[in-house]
Amino acid sequence: MRCQIRITLTAISHAGSDIGDDWSYRVSVGGQPRRVINGQGDGTPGRRYPVRRRWTFYRECGAPHSFDVQARLKEDDLFFSDTGTANGTLKISCPNVPGMQVGANNLPIMGSVTEDLGFTSGGTNRVTLHFNIGAMCI
C-alpha cells in the first residue's frame, strides 16, 4: 500500500510594515519548487491572499512523514529589491487502513522581509504561508 500525501499552499498573508505591492515567492516543499506571483496590492498588512499551489508525494502507509518547506520571499523595487526567507517543516502520519484519510488545515510557515532603502533599513513585513496537508492510504 502507498500513502498519497497532498500539500497545498492555500493563502499568503502579510503583517507589519507595508513595504510594497510587487511580491513574488519561490516555495519548495520536499525539494519540489513552485513559483507564486501575486498581483498588485498583494502585500498589504492585515490581508490574506488566496493562492493554490499543490505538491503530491507517495510514501509508506502507517508511518510518520515530514516535509521541509523553504520559501524565498521577494518584493521587487526599482533599485533595491527586498528579500527574505521562510522555513519550516510540515508533518503528517499516514493511516494504515486503505481508504482512510487524515489531514490538517491552515498550518503556518512564517518569515519576514525588511525593506532595503540602500543606505538604511526600513520597516519589516512579516509573511505567513498557509498550508493544508492531507494523507490517504491507497
N, CA, C and O atoms as CSV, one atom per row, in Angstrom:
chain,resi,resn,atom,element,x,y,z
A,1,MET,N,N,0.843,-1.190,0.000
A,1,MET,CA,C,0.000,0.000,0.000
A,1,MET,C,C,0.880,1.243,0.000
A,1,MET,O,O,1.959,1.277,0.592
A,2,ARG,N,N,0.378,2.254,-0.684
A,2,ARG,CA,C,1.075,3.531,-0.723
A,2,ARG,C,C,0.209,4.607,-0.074
A,2,ARG,O,O,-1.021,4.546,-0.101
A,3,CYS,N,N,0.870,5.568,0.495
A,3,CYS,CA,C,0.178,6.703,1.090
A,3,CYS,C,C,0.336,7.900,0.160
A,3,CYS,O,O,1.452,8.314,-0.154
A,4,GLN,N,N,-0.793,8.450,-0.274
A,4,GLN,CA,C,-0.756,9.659,-1.091
A,4,GLN,C,C,-0.863,10.855,-0.159
A,4,GLN,O,O,-1.817,10.970,0.610
A,5,ILE,N,N,0.119,11.742,-0.232
A,5,ILE,CA,C,0.150,12.932,0.619
A,5,ILE,C,C,0.035,14.154,-0.281
A,5,ILE,O,O,0.819,14.333,-1.213
A,6,ARG,N,N,-0.953,14.989,0.011
A,6,ARG,CA,C,-1.152,16.225,-0.740
A,6,ARG,C,C,-0.938,17.410,0.183
A,6,ARG,O,O,-1.559,17.524,1.240
A,7,ILE,N,N,-0.052,18.279,-0.240
A,7,ILE,CA,C,0.235,19.507,0.497
A,7,ILE,C,C,-0.154,20.663,-0.406
A,7,ILE,O,O,0.290,20.742,-1.551
A,8,THR,N,N,-0.991,21.568,0.113
A,8,THR,CA,C,-1.486,22.680,-0.688
A,8,THR,C,C,-1.184,23.998,0.011
A,8,THR,O,O,-1.537,24.190,1.175
A,9,LEU,N,N,-0.531,24.901,-0.707
A,9,LEU,CA,C,-0.388,26.283,-0.257
A,9,LEU,C,C,-1.694,26.975,-0.605
A,9,LEU,O,O,-2.025,27.123,-1.782
A,10,THR,N,N,-2.443,27.403,0.410
A,10,THR,CA,C,-3.789,27.937,0.182
A,10,THR,C,C,-3.868,29.467,0.250
A,10,THR,O,O,-4.758,30.069,-0.351
A,11,ALA,N,N,-2.939,30.095,0.980
A,11,ALA,CA,C,-3.006,31.550,1.133
A,11,ALA,C,C,-1.662,32.089,1.602
A,11,ALA,O,O,-0.830,31.362,2.145
A,12,ILE,N,N,-1.479,33.373,1.377
A,12,ILE,CA,C,-0.317,34.111,1.886
A,12,ILE,C,C,-0.864,35.355,2.562
A,12,ILE,O,O,-1.695,36.066,1.996
A,13,SER,N,N,-0.393,35.614,3.777
A,13,SER,CA,C,-0.834,36.820,4.477
A,13,SER,C,C,0.373,37.636,4.920
A,13,SER,O,O,1.478,37.115,5.071
A,14,HIS,N,N,0.132,38.930,5.125
A,14,HIS,CA,C,1.181,39.876,5.489
A,14,HIS,C,C,0.784,40.624,6.752
A,14,HIS,O,O,-0.397,40.868,6.998
A,15,ALA,N,N,1.773,40.981,7.541
A,15,ALA,CA,C,1.574,41.791,8.748
A,15,ALA,C,C,2.787,42.703,8.905
A,15,ALA,O,O,3.812,42.495,8.255
A,16,GLY,N,N,2.674,43.697,9.754
A,16,GLY,CA,C,3.799,44.604,9.977
A,16,GLY,C,C,3.761,45.774,9.015
A,16,GLY,O,O,2.693,46.303,8.707
A,17,SER,N,N,4.936,46.178,8.539
A,17,SER,CA,C,5.058,47.354,7.674
A,17,SER,C,C,4.645,47.062,6.240
A,17,SER,O,O,4.867,45.966,5.727
A,18,ASP,N,N,4.043,48.054,5.604
A,18,ASP,CA,C,3.695,47.968,4.183
A,18,ASP,C,C,4.922,48.422,3.398
A,18,ASP,O,O,5.190,49.619,3.304
A,19,ILE,N,N,5.674,47.466,2.829
A,19,ILE,CA,C,6.930,47.807,2.152
A,19,ILE,C,C,6.821,47.721,0.630
A,19,ILE,O,O,7.825,47.887,-0.061
A,20,GLY,N,N,5.626,47.466,0.093
A,20,GLY,CA,C,5.464,47.439,-1.356
A,20,GLY,C,C,4.372,46.494,-1.792
A,20,GLY,O,O,3.769,45.794,-0.979
A,21,ASP,N,N,4.121,46.484,-3.120
A,21,ASP,CA,C,2.990,45.708,-3.629
A,21,ASP,C,C,3.349,44.835,-4.830
A,21,ASP,O,O,2.456,44.406,-5.560
A,22,ASP,N,N,4.621,44.566,-5.047
A,22,ASP,CA,C,5.038,43.761,-6.195
A,22,ASP,C,C,5.771,42.515,-5.687
A,22,ASP,O,O,6.996,42.428,-5.769
A,23,TRP,N,N,5.010,41.563,-5.167
A,23,TRP,CA,C,5.565,40.402,-4.479
A,23,TRP,C,C,5.635,39.175,-5.381
A,23,TRP,O,O,4.789,38.966,-6.250
A,24,SER,N,N,6.674,38.368,-5.145
A,24,SER,CA,C,6.762,37.036,-5.742
A,24,SER,C,C,7.378,36.107,-4.700
A,24,SER,O,O,8.077,36.551,-3.789
A,25,TYR,N,N,7.110,34.820,-4.849
A,25,TYR,CA,C,7.538,33.835,-3.867
A,25,TYR,C,C,8.012,32.595,-4.614
A,25,TYR,O,O,7.425,32.216,-5.628
A,26,ARG,N,N,9.063,31.967,-4.123
A,26,ARG,CA,C,9.506,30.676,-4.649
A,26,ARG,C,C,9.457,29.723,-3.465
A,26,ARG,O,O,10.241,29.838,-2.523
A,27,VAL,N,N,8.518,28.774,-3.528
A,27,VAL,CA,C,8.245,27.886,-2.404
A,27,VAL,C,C,8.628,26.459,-2.792
A,27,VAL,O,O,8.194,25.946,-3.824
A,28,SER,N,N,9.439,25.836,-1.958
A,28,SER,CA,C,9.862,24.457,-2.181
A,28,SER,C,C,9.363,23.600,-1.021
A,28,SER,O,O,9.606,23.909,0.146
A,29,VAL,N,N,8.662,22.521,-1.359
A,29,VAL,CA,C,8.185,21.568,-0.359
A,29,VAL,C,C,8.776,20.212,-0.718
A,29,VAL,O,O,8.593,19.726,-1.833
A,30,GLY,N,N,9.479,19.609,0.218
A,30,GLY,CA,C,10.094,18.310,-0.039
A,30,GLY,C,C,11.033,18.334,-1.228
A,30,GLY,O,O,11.185,17.321,-1.911
A,31,GLY,N,N,11.669,19.469,-1.493
A,31,GLY,CA,C,12.609,19.595,-2.598
A,31,GLY,C,C,11.980,19.904,-3.942
A,31,GLY,O,O,12.693,20.000,-4.941
A,32,GLN,N,N,10.654,20.065,-3.996
A,32,GLN,CA,C,9.962,20.384,-5.251
A,32,GLN,C,C,9.550,21.861,-5.256
A,32,GLN,O,O,8.646,22.245,-4.514
A,33,PRO,N,N,10.198,22.698,-6.082
A,33,PRO,CA,C,9.896,24.139,-6.084
A,33,PRO,C,C,8.670,24.495,-6.919
A,33,PRO,O,O,8.353,23.830,-7.905
A,34,ARG,N,N,7.991,25.560,-6.499
A,34,ARG,CA,C,6.892,26.171,-7.244
A,34,ARG,C,C,7.071,27.683,-7.139
A,34,ARG,O,O,7.510,28.194,-6.108
A,35,ARG,N,N,6.730,28.391,-8.211
A,35,ARG,CA,C,6.796,29.851,-8.199
A,35,ARG,C,C,5.383,30.385,-8.019
A,35,ARG,O,O,4.439,29.892,-8.638
A,36,VAL,N,N,5.244,31.389,-7.173
A,36,VAL,CA,C,3.949,32.023,-6.912
A,36,VAL,C,C,4.133,33.517,-7.140
A,36,VAL,O,O,4.981,34.146,-6.508
A,37,ILE,N,N,3.345,34.081,-8.036
A,37,ILE,CA,C,3.389,35.519,-8.289
A,37,ILE,C,C,2.012,36.076,-7.999
A,37,ILE,O,O,1.014,35.601,-8.542
A,38,ASN,N,N,1.957,37.078,-7.144
A,38,ASN,CA,C,0.685,37.726,-6.844
A,38,ASN,C,C,0.581,39.027,-7.620
A,38,ASN,O,O,1.583,39.541,-8.118
A,39,GLY,N,N,-0.608,39.549,-7.721
A,39,GLY,CA,C,-0.844,40.783,-8.460
A,39,GLY,C,C,-0.533,42.018,-7.637
A,39,GLY,O,O,-0.015,41.918,-6.525
A,40,GLN,N,N,-0.845,43.159,-8.175
A,40,GLN,CA,C,-0.584,44.423,-7.490
A,40,GLN,C,C,-1.406,44.516,-6.199
A,40,GLN,O,O,-2.531,44.022,-6.133
A,41,GLY,N,N,-0.843,45.140,-5.201
A,41,GLY,CA,C,-1.552,45.368,-3.954
A,41,GLY,C,C,-1.587,44.154,-3.042
A,41,GLY,O,O,-2.378,44.112,-2.100
A,42,ASP,N,N,-0.741,43.165,-3.307
A,42,ASP,CA,C,-0.850,41.916,-2.562
A,42,ASP,C,C,-0.023,41.874,-1.287
A,42,ASP,O,O,-0.013,40.836,-0.624
A,43,GLY,N,N,0.653,42.915,-0.914
A,43,GLY,CA,C,1.461,42.881,0.296
A,43,GLY,C,C,0.889,43.704,1.426
A,43,GLY,O,O,1.584,43.978,2.404
A,44,THR,N,N,-0.357,44.104,1.312
A,44,THR,CA,C,-0.980,44.955,2.315
A,44,THR,C,C,-1.093,44.206,3.647
A,44,THR,O,O,-1.707,43.141,3.705
A,45,PRO,N,N,-0.505,44.754,4.712
A,45,PRO,CA,C,-0.621,44.109,6.020
A,45,PRO,C,C,-2.074,43.975,6.450
A,45,PRO,O,O,-2.893,44.862,6.208
A,46,GLY,N,N,-2.382,42.854,7.091
A,46,GLY,CA,C,-3.729,42.602,7.581
A,46,GLY,C,C,-4.622,41.903,6.574
A,46,GLY,O,O,-5.776,41.600,6.880
A,47,ARG,N,N,-4.115,41.642,5.386
A,47,ARG,CA,C,-4.912,40.965,4.364
A,47,ARG,C,C,-4.372,39.567,4.120
A,47,ARG,O,O,-3.190,39.293,4.325
A,48,ARG,N,N,-5.259,38.693,3.681
A,48,ARG,CA,C,-4.902,37.304,3.356
A,48,ARG,C,C,-5.267,37.078,1.889
A,48,ARG,O,O,-6.410,37.282,1.481
A,49,TYR,N,N,-4.280,36.655,1.110
A,49,TYR,CA,C,-4.468,36.490,-0.330
A,49,TYR,C,C,-4.530,35.010,-0.680
A,49,TYR,O,O,-3.610,34.260,-0.353
A,50,PRO,N,N,-5.604,34.578,-1.340
A,50,PRO,CA,C,-5.710,33.167,-1.703
A,50,PRO,C,C,-4.757,32.816,-2.848
A,50,PRO,O,O,-4.605,33.581,-3.801
A,51,VAL,N,N,-4.127,31.664,-2.739
A,51,VAL,CA,C,-3.309,31.100,-3.812
A,51,VAL,C,C,-3.604,29.608,-3.844
A,51,VAL,O,O,-4.230,29.086,-2.921
A,52,ARG,N,N,-3.175,28.926,-4.868
A,52,ARG,CA,C,-3.416,27.485,-4.932
A,52,ARG,C,C,-2.230,26.832,-5.633
A,52,ARG,O,O,-2.143,26.821,-6.861
A,53,ARG,N,N,-1.319,26.288,-4.826
A,53,ARG,CA,C,-0.192,25.508,-5.347
A,53,ARG,C,C,-0.195,24.182,-4.604
A,53,ARG,O,O,-0.306,24.150,-3.378
A,54,ARG,N,N,-0.073,23.081,-5.351
A,54,ARG,CA,C,-0.178,21.752,-4.736
A,54,ARG,C,C,1.062,20.912,-5.026
A,54,ARG,O,O,1.646,20.968,-6.108
A,55,TRP,N,N,1.438,20.132,-4.018
A,55,TRP,CA,C,2.500,19.143,-4.122
A,55,TRP,C,C,1.902,17.790,-3.753
A,55,TRP,O,O,1.117,17.696,-2.809
A,56,THR,N,N,2.266,16.743,-4.491
A,56,THR,CA,C,1.796,15.395,-4.190
A,56,THR,C,C,2.995,14.473,-4.032
A,56,THR,O,O,3.913,14.469,-4.853
A,57,PHE,N,N,2.966,13.693,-2.963
A,57,PHE,CA,C,4.040,12.742,-2.662
A,57,PHE,C,C,3.433,11.369,-2.385
A,57,PHE,O,O,2.278,11.266,-1.970
A,58,TYR,N,N,4.200,10.339,-2.611
A,58,TYR,CA,C,3.788,8.967,-2.288
A,58,TYR,C,C,4.822,8.388,-1.334
A,58,TYR,O,O,6.018,8.363,-1.627
A,59,ARG,N,N,4.338,7.925,-0.191
A,59,ARG,CA,C,5.210,7.365,0.840
A,59,ARG,C,C,4.579,6.092,1.393
A,59,ARG,O,O,3.572,5.606,0.879
A,60,GLU,N,N,5.185,5.567,2.438
A,60,GLU,CA,C,4.742,4.330,3.082
A,60,GLU,C,C,3.527,4.592,3.981
A,60,GLU,O,O,3.496,5.573,4.724
A,61,CYS,N,N,2.529,3.703,3.904
A,61,CYS,CA,C,1.369,3.792,4.797
A,61,CYS,C,C,1.772,3.409,6.215
A,61,CYS,O,O,2.726,2.657,6.418
A,62,GLY,N,N,1.039,3.931,7.191
A,62,GLY,CA,C,1.263,3.570,8.579
A,62,GLY,C,C,2.524,4.153,9.186
A,62,GLY,O,O,3.024,3.631,10.182
A,63,ALA,N,N,3.052,5.229,8.605
A,63,ALA,CA,C,4.300,5.815,9.106
A,63,ALA,C,C,4.187,7.339,9.140
A,63,ALA,O,O,3.416,7.928,8.383
A,64,PRO,N,N,4.967,7.976,10.031
A,64,PRO,CA,C,5.009,9.439,10.044
A,64,PRO,C,C,5.942,9.953,8.941
A,64,PRO,O,O,6.947,9.322,8.614
A,65,HIS,N,N,5.593,11.091,8.389
A,65,HIS,CA,C,6.413,11.698,7.338
A,65,HIS,C,C,6.522,13.193,7.580
A,65,HIS,O,O,5.589,13.817,8.085
A,66,SER,N,N,7.665,13.766,7.220
A,66,SER,CA,C,7.855,15.208,7.352
A,66,SER,C,C,8.414,15.764,6.045
A,66,SER,O,O,9.119,15.079,5.303
A,67,PHE,N,N,8.078,17.028,5.787
A,67,PHE,CA,C,8.466,17.695,4.551
A,67,PHE,C,C,9.022,19.072,4.884
A,67,PHE,O,O,8.335,19.898,5.486
A,68,ASP,N,N,10.262,19.314,4.493
A,68,ASP,CA,C,10.865,20.629,4.701
A,68,ASP,C,C,10.248,21.624,3.738
A,68,ASP,O,O,10.039,21.325,2.562
A,69,VAL,N,N,9.960,22.814,4.252
A,69,VAL,CA,C,9.435,23.910,3.446
A,69,VAL,C,C,10.459,25.033,3.469
A,69,VAL,O,O,10.896,25.472,4.533
A,70,GLN,N,N,10.833,25.488,2.289
A,70,GLN,CA,C,11.752,26.613,2.154
A,70,GLN,C,C,11.144,27.585,1.165
A,70,GLN,O,O,10.737,27.193,0.071
A,71,ALA,N,N,11.081,28.856,1.545
A,71,ALA,CA,C,10.482,29.857,0.673
A,71,ALA,C,C,11.389,31.073,0.573
A,71,ALA,O,O,11.973,31.524,1.559
A,72,ARG,N,N,11.489,31.581,-0.632
A,72,ARG,CA,C,12.177,32.846,-0.875
A,72,ARG,C,C,11.092,33.879,-1.117
A,72,ARG,O,O,10.257,33.713,-2.006
A,73,LEU,N,N,11.101,34.933,-0.335
A,73,LEU,CA,C,10.093,35.987,-0.374
A,73,LEU,C,C,10.723,37.227,-0.996
A,73,LEU,O,O,11.814,37.631,-0.593
A,74,LYS,N,N,10.059,37.830,-1.963
A,74,LYS,CA,C,10.681,38.967,-2.647
A,74,LYS,C,C,9.645,40.029,-2.983
A,74,LYS,O,O,8.580,39.736,-3.526
A,75,GLU,N,N,9.982,41.265,-2.647
A,75,GLU,CA,C,9.187,42.422,-3.045
A,75,GLU,C,C,10.084,43.233,-3.974
A,75,GLU,O,O,11.090,43.793,-3.539
A,76,ASP,N,N,9.717,43.297,-5.259
A,76,ASP,CA,C,10.544,43.950,-6.274
A,76,ASP,C,C,10.405,45.458,-6.222
A,76,ASP,O,O,9.301,46.000,-6.183
A,77,ASP,N,N,11.555,46.126,-6.222
A,77,ASP,CA,C,11.616,47.581,-6.279
A,77,ASP,C,C,12.516,47.983,-7.437
A,77,ASP,O,O,13.254,47.157,-7.973
A,78,LEU,N,N,12.453,49.243,-7.819
A,78,LEU,CA,C,13.226,49.739,-8.946
A,78,LEU,C,C,14.736,49.621,-8.704
A,78,LEU,O,O,15.467,49.187,-9.594
A,79,PHE,N,N,15.209,49.999,-7.519
A,79,PHE,CA,C,16.641,49.985,-7.255
A,79,PHE,C,C,17.076,48.847,-6.341
A,79,PHE,O,O,18.030,48.134,-6.651
A,80,PHE,N,N,16.395,48.672,-5.232
A,80,PHE,CA,C,16.781,47.660,-4.243
A,80,PHE,C,C,15.585,46.767,-3.934
A,80,PHE,O,O,14.648,47.194,-3.259
A,81,SER,N,N,15.613,45.536,-4.423
A,81,SER,CA,C,14.533,44.594,-4.097
A,81,SER,C,C,14.707,44.113,-2.666
A,81,SER,O,O,15.825,43.977,-2.169
A,82,ASP,N,N,13.582,43.859,-2.017
A,82,ASP,CA,C,13.577,43.422,-0.628
A,82,ASP,C,C,13.350,41.914,-0.606
A,82,ASP,O,O,12.391,41.420,-1.199
A,83,THR,N,N,14.231,41.180,0.078
A,83,THR,CA,C,14.123,39.724,0.087
A,83,THR,C,C,14.179,39.180,1.510
A,83,THR,O,O,14.716,39.812,2.420
A,84,GLY,N,N,13.617,38.005,1.669
A,84,GLY,CA,C,13.651,37.312,2.949
A,84,GLY,C,C,13.355,35.839,2.726
A,84,GLY,O,O,13.173,35.399,1.591
A,85,THR,N,N,13.308,35.086,3.803
A,85,THR,CA,C,13.039,33.656,3.713
A,85,THR,C,C,12.028,33.236,4.772
A,85,THR,O,O,11.833,33.906,5.787
A,86,ALA,N,N,11.394,32.104,4.495
A,86,ALA,CA,C,10.516,31.442,5.464
A,86,ALA,C,C,10.857,29.961,5.391
A,86,ALA,O,O,10.910,29.391,4.301
A,87,ASN,N,N,11.087,29.338,6.531
A,87,ASN,CA,C,11.457,27.928,6.574
A,87,ASN,C,C,10.686,27.225,7.685
A,87,ASN,O,O,10.383,27.811,8.724
A,88,GLY,N,N,10.381,25.963,7.441
A,88,GLY,CA,C,9.684,25.177,8.451
A,88,GLY,C,C,9.525,23.743,7.992
A,88,GLY,O,O,10.067,23.341,6.963
A,89,THR,N,N,8.777,22.979,8.766
A,89,THR,CA,C,8.548,21.573,8.461
A,89,THR,C,C,7.065,21.262,8.643
A,89,THR,O,O,6.451,21.656,9.634
A,90,LEU,N,N,6.503,20.548,7.671
A,90,LEU,CA,C,5.133,20.053,7.767
A,90,LEU,C,C,5.193,18.563,8.045
A,90,LEU,O,O,5.953,17.841,7.399
A,91,LYS,N,N,4.386,18.088,9.015
A,91,LYS,CA,C,4.410,16.680,9.411
A,91,LYS,C,C,3.023,16.075,9.341
A,91,LYS,O,O,2.020,16.743,9.589
A,92,ILE,N,N,2.986,14.776,8.991
A,92,ILE,CA,C,1.730,14.042,8.975
A,92,ILE,C,C,2.043,12.554,9.159
A,92,ILE,O,O,3.069,12.060,8.692
A,93,SER,N,N,1.150,11.863,9.838
A,93,SER,CA,C,1.255,10.403,9.967
A,93,SER,C,C,0.232,9.773,9.043
A,93,SER,O,O,-0.965,10.038,9.155
A,94,CYS,N,N,0.707,8.934,8.128
A,94,CYS,CA,C,-0.190,8.276,7.177
A,94,CYS,C,C,-0.962,7.163,7.870
A,94,CYS,O,O,-0.401,6.428,8.683
A,95,PRO,N,N,-2.240,7.035,7.552
A,95,PRO,CA,C,-3.017,5.938,8.125
A,95,PRO,C,C,-2.555,4.598,7.556
A,95,PRO,O,O,-1.874,4.541,6.533
A,96,ASN,N,N,-2.936,3.532,8.235
A,96,ASN,CA,C,-2.542,2.188,7.801
A,96,ASN,C,C,-3.743,1.393,7.296
A,96,ASN,O,O,-3.658,0.177,7.128
A,97,VAL,N,N,-4.867,2.082,7.054
A,97,VAL,CA,C,-6.094,1.434,6.587
A,97,VAL,C,C,-6.418,1.981,5.200
A,97,VAL,O,O,-6.543,3.196,5.042
A,98,PRO,N,N,-6.557,1.118,4.187
A,98,PRO,CA,C,-6.872,1.598,2.843
A,98,PRO,C,C,-8.147,2.444,2.831
A,98,PRO,O,O,-9.163,2.067,3.416
A,99,GLY,N,N,-8.074,3.590,2.157
A,99,GLY,CA,C,-9.209,4.499,2.042
A,99,GLY,C,C,-9.355,5.480,3.184
A,99,GLY,O,O,-10.128,6.431,3.071
A,100,MET,N,N,-8.638,5.286,4.283
A,100,MET,CA,C,-8.734,6.198,5.418
A,100,MET,C,C,-7.931,7.471,5.139
A,100,MET,O,O,-6.822,7.419,4.607
A,101,GLN,N,N,-8.520,8.619,5.512
A,101,GLN,CA,C,-7.882,9.904,5.275
A,101,GLN,C,C,-7.631,10.631,6.592
A,101,GLN,O,O,-8.411,10.517,7.537
A,102,VAL,N,N,-6.540,11.372,6.639
A,102,VAL,CA,C,-6.236,12.262,7.765
A,102,VAL,C,C,-5.755,13.584,7.173
A,102,VAL,O,O,-5.330,13.640,6.019
A,103,GLY,N,N,-5.825,14.643,7.973
A,103,GLY,CA,C,-5.346,15.919,7.463
A,103,GLY,C,C,-5.383,17.023,8.492
A,103,GLY,O,O,-5.911,16.858,9.591
A,104,ALA,N,N,-4.813,18.150,8.117
A,104,ALA,CA,C,-4.800,19.347,8.949
A,104,ALA,C,C,-4.856,20.561,8.031
A,104,ALA,O,O,-4.316,20.538,6.925
A,105,ASN,N,N,-5.511,21.615,8.494
A,105,ASN,CA,C,-5.672,22.831,7.697
A,105,ASN,C,C,-5.019,24.031,8.357
A,105,ASN,O,O,-4.844,24.084,9.574
A,106,ASN,N,N,-4.664,24.996,7.512
A,106,ASN,CA,C,-4.139,26.291,7.943
A,106,ASN,C,C,-2.885,26.177,8.801
A,106,ASN,O,O,-2.789,26.799,9.858
A,107,LEU,N,N,-1.927,25.378,8.339
A,107,LEU,CA,C,-0.650,25.249,9.035
A,107,LEU,C,C,0.273,26.380,8.579
A,107,LEU,O,O,0.534,26.503,7.382
A,108,PRO,N,N,0.779,27.214,9.507
A,108,PRO,CA,C,1.574,28.379,9.106
A,108,PRO,C,C,3.073,28.087,9.030
A,108,PRO,O,O,3.627,27.362,9.856
A,109,ILE,N,N,3.708,28.670,8.020
A,109,ILE,CA,C,5.167,28.764,7.924
A,109,ILE,C,C,5.447,30.256,7.792
A,109,ILE,O,O,4.938,30.897,6.873
A,110,MET,N,N,6.256,30.824,8.704
A,110,MET,CA,C,6.423,32.270,8.760
A,110,MET,C,C,7.838,32.714,8.437
A,110,MET,O,O,8.812,32.013,8.711
A,111,GLY,N,N,7.924,33.904,7.845
A,111,GLY,CA,C,9.200,34.539,7.539
A,111,GLY,C,C,9.024,36.041,7.556
A,111,GLY,O,O,7.947,36.542,7.880
A,112,SER,N,N,10.087,36.768,7.206
A,112,SER,CA,C,9.981,38.225,7.188
A,112,SER,C,C,10.879,38.806,6.096
A,112,SER,O,O,11.851,38.191,5.658
A,113,VAL,N,N,10.511,40.018,5.678
A,113,VAL,CA,C,11.262,40.769,4.685
A,113,VAL,C,C,11.436,42.180,5.232
A,113,VAL,O,O,10.458,42.837,5.588
A,114,THR,N,N,12.688,42.647,5.298
A,114,THR,CA,C,12.978,44.000,5.754
A,114,THR,C,C,13.288,44.870,4.542
A,114,THR,O,O,14.083,44.490,3.682
A,115,GLU,N,N,12.667,46.018,4.480
A,115,GLU,CA,C,12.835,46.926,3.350
A,115,GLU,C,C,14.271,47.422,3.280
A,115,GLU,O,O,14.833,47.868,4.279
A,116,ASP,N,N,14.862,47.341,2.083
A,116,ASP,CA,C,16.233,47.814,1.832
A,116,ASP,C,C,16.137,49.171,1.146
A,116,ASP,O,O,15.715,49.268,-0.006
A,117,LEU,N,N,16.531,50.209,1.859
A,117,LEU,CA,C,16.476,51.563,1.296
A,117,LEU,C,C,17.808,51.972,0.685
A,117,LEU,O,O,17.976,53.125,0.289
A,118,GLY,N,N,18.757,51.041,0.602
A,118,GLY,CA,C,20.064,51.323,0.016
A,118,GLY,C,C,21.072,51.796,1.036
A,118,GLY,O,O,22.186,51.277,1.087
A,119,PHE,N,N,20.711,52.760,1.840
A,119,PHE,CA,C,21.611,53.312,2.838
A,119,PHE,C,C,21.196,52.936,4.255
A,119,PHE,O,O,21.966,53.112,5.199
A,120,THR,N,N,19.997,52.425,4.403
A,120,THR,CA,C,19.495,52.014,5.712
A,120,THR,C,C,18.342,51.038,5.511
A,120,THR,O,O,17.858,50.862,4.393
A,121,SER,N,N,17.913,50.419,6.571
A,121,SER,CA,C,16.775,49.505,6.502
A,121,SER,C,C,15.498,50.238,6.862
A,121,SER,O,O,15.495,51.143,7.697
A,122,GLY,N,N,14.409,49.830,6.217
A,122,GLY,CA,C,13.104,50.401,6.514
A,122,GLY,C,C,12.328,49.463,7.420
A,122,GLY,O,O,12.897,48.821,8.303
A,123,GLY,N,N,11.025,49.391,7.192
A,123,GLY,CA,C,10.162,48.550,8.011
A,123,GLY,C,C,10.283,47.079,7.654
A,123,GLY,O,O,10.919,46.714,6.665
A,124,THR,N,N,9.668,46.246,8.468
A,124,THR,CA,C,9.682,44.801,8.253
A,124,THR,C,C,8.266,44.290,8.024
A,124,THR,O,O,7.346,44.610,8.777
A,125,ASN,N,N,8.106,43.492,6.974
A,125,ASN,CA,C,6.836,42.861,6.636
A,125,ASN,C,C,6.938,41.397,7.016
A,125,ASN,O,O,7.840,40.699,6.553
A,126,ARG,N,N,6.026,40.921,7.853
A,126,ARG,CA,C,6.005,39.510,8.258
A,126,ARG,C,C,5.057,38.758,7.332
A,126,ARG,O,O,3.893,39.129,7.181
A,127,VAL,N,N,5.571,37.697,6.715
A,127,VAL,CA,C,4.833,36.928,5.722
A,127,VAL,C,C,4.505,35.556,6.303
A,127,VAL,O,O,5.370,34.890,6.871
A,128,THR,N,N,3.251,35.141,6.155
A,128,THR,CA,C,2.841,33.804,6.587
A,128,THR,C,C,2.310,33.037,5.385
A,128,THR,O,O,1.417,33.507,4.679
A,129,LEU,N,N,2.865,31.858,5.162
A,129,LEU,CA,C,2.387,30.938,4.139
A,129,LEU,C,C,1.458,29.950,4.837
A,129,LEU,O,O,1.843,29.340,5.834
A,130,HIS,N,N,0.242,29.785,4.325
A,130,HIS,CA,C,-0.760,28.916,4.947
A,130,HIS,C,C,-0.898,27.634,4.122
A,130,HIS,O,O,-1.164,27.688,2.921
A,131,PHE,N,N,-0.717,26.485,4.772
A,131,PHE,CA,C,-0.754,25.191,4.109
A,131,PHE,C,C,-1.852,24.297,4.663
A,131,PHE,O,O,-2.194,24.371,5.843
A,132,ASN,N,N,-2.403,23.446,3.789
A,132,ASN,CA,C,-3.217,22.302,4.182
A,132,ASN,C,C,-2.421,21.063,3.826
A,132,ASN,O,O,-1.683,21.059,2.841
A,133,ILE,N,N,-2.565,19.992,4.632
A,133,ILE,CA,C,-1.896,18.742,4.337
A,133,ILE,C,C,-2.883,17.596,4.583
A,133,ILE,O,O,-3.619,17.587,5.570
A,134,GLY,N,N,-2.878,16.655,3.678
A,134,GLY,CA,C,-3.784,15.511,3.809
A,134,GLY,C,C,-3.090,14.249,3.333
A,134,GLY,O,O,-2.226,14.297,2.458
A,135,ALA,N,N,-3.474,13.111,3.919
A,135,ALA,CA,C,-2.886,11.832,3.548
A,135,ALA,C,C,-3.970,10.766,3.484
A,135,ALA,O,O,-4.911,10.764,4.278
A,136,MET,N,N,-3.817,9.847,2.508
A,136,MET,CA,C,-4.746,8.735,2.360
A,136,MET,C,C,-3.969,7.510,1.914
A,136,MET,O,O,-3.157,7.572,0.991
A,137,CYS,N,N,-4.229,6.404,2.578
A,137,CYS,CA,C,-3.610,5.125,2.215
A,137,CYS,C,C,-4.390,4.567,1.030
A,137,CYS,O,O,-5.605,4.388,1.113
A,138,ILE,N,N,-3.691,4.291,-0.080
A,138,ILE,CA,C,-4.370,3.785,-1.288
A,138,ILE,C,C,-3.802,2.429,-1.706
A,138,ILE,O,O,-4.248,1.851,-2.697
